[in-house]
Amino acid sequence: MSINATLIVQMIVFAILVWFTMRFVWPPITAALDERAKKISEGLSAADKAKSDLAAANQRVEQQLAAARDDAARRLADAERLAQQTIEEAKARASEEGAKIVATARAEAEQEAVKAREVLREQVAALAVKGAEAILKREVDARAHADLLARLKTEL
């Protein structure tokens, strides 16, 4: 065989090998590569979607935390205001009670002073009668001179 015939046979074998590879080997390889590229792109899009979902979830969490902080601050301010109002009301009630107690004590003191004056007047009247008795050396009848004694009490 000559070199030309060998070269032609090798070219025919090479063409058959190329045809066989293009027909039976190449389509499964390209299908596998296409499927892998599709999976990679789906994975990347899923990762991007997960990243955006995570960012949205973080934003919602921050909004809820801010709302919770605002709510807590508002409730704390309301509680402080209510406590201050309760304290003021208690002070006002205590002040009113104190004023009532002082007024009652003053009224009782006035009554006691009036009673003491009355007792003192009666004692002074009795002393005056005894003094008059001693001066006159005779007995003064309290029942007989009740009008005189009443005027004496009012003068004292």
ChimeraX attribute file (.defattr): number of C-alpha atoms within 10 A of each C-alpha:
attribute: neighborCount
match mode: 1-to-1
recipient: residues
	/A:1	5
	/A:2	6
	/A:3	8
	/A:4	9
	/A:5	10
	/A:6	11
	/A:7	11
	/A:8	11
	/A:9	12
	/A:10	12
	/A:11	12
	/A:12	12
	/A:13	12
	/A:14	12
	/A:15	12
	/A:16	12
	/A:17	12
	/A:18	13
	/A:19	13
	/A:20	12
	/A:21	12
	/A:22	11
	/A:23	11
	/A:24	10
	/A:25	12
	/A:26	14
	/A:27	12
	/A:28	11
	/A:29	11
	/A:30	11
	/A:31	11
	/A:32	12
	/A:33	12
	/A:34	12
	/A:35	12
	/A:36	12
	/A:37	12
	/A:38	12
	/A:39	12
	/A:40	12
	/A:41	12
	/A:42	12
	/A:43	12
	/A:44	12
	/A:45	12
	/A:46	12
	/A:47	12
	/A:48	12
	/A:49	12
	/A:50	12
	/A:51	12
	/A:52	12
	/A:53	12
	/A:54	12
	/A:55	12
	/A:56	12
	/A:57	12
	/A:58	12
	/A:59	12
	/A:60	12
	/A:61	12
	/A:62	12
	/A:63	12
	/A:64	12
	/A:65	12
	/A:66	12
	/A:67	12
	/A:68	12
	/A:69	12
	/A:70	12
	/A:71	12
	/A:72	12
	/A:73	12
	/A:74	12
	/A:75	12
	/A:76	12
	/A:77	12
	/A:78	12
	/A:79	12
	/A:80	12
	/A:81	12
	/A:82	12
	/A:83	12
	/A:84	12
	/A:85	12
	/A:86	12
	/A:87	12
	/A:88	12
	/A:89	12
	/A:90	12
	/A:91	12
	/A:92	12
	/A:93	12
	/A:94	12
	/A:95	12
	/A:96	12
	/A:97	12
	/A:98	12
	/A:99	12
	/A:100	12
	/A:101	12
	/A:102	12
	/A:103	12
	/A:104	12
	/A:105	12
	/A:106	12
	/A:107	12
	/A:108	12
	/A:109	12
	/A:110	12
	/A:111	12
	/A:112	12
	/A:113	12
	/A:114	12
	/A:115	12
	/A:116	12
	/A:117	14
	/A:118	15
	/A:119	12
	/A:120	14
	/A:121	18
	/A:122	17
	/A:123	13
	/A:124	15
	/A:125	17
	/A:126	15
	/A:127	12
	/A:128	14
	/A:129	17
	/A:130	16
	/A:131	12
	/A:132	14
	/A:133	14
	/A:134	12
	/A:135	10
	/A:136	10
	/A:137	10
	/A:138	10
	/A:139	12
	/A:140	14
	/A:141	10
	/A:142	12
	/A:143	9
	/A:144	9
	/A:145	10
	/A:146	11
	/A:147	11
	/A:148	11
	/A:149	18
	/A:150	14
	/A:151	10
	/A:152	15
	/A:153	18
	/A:154	9
	/A:155	8
	/A:156	13
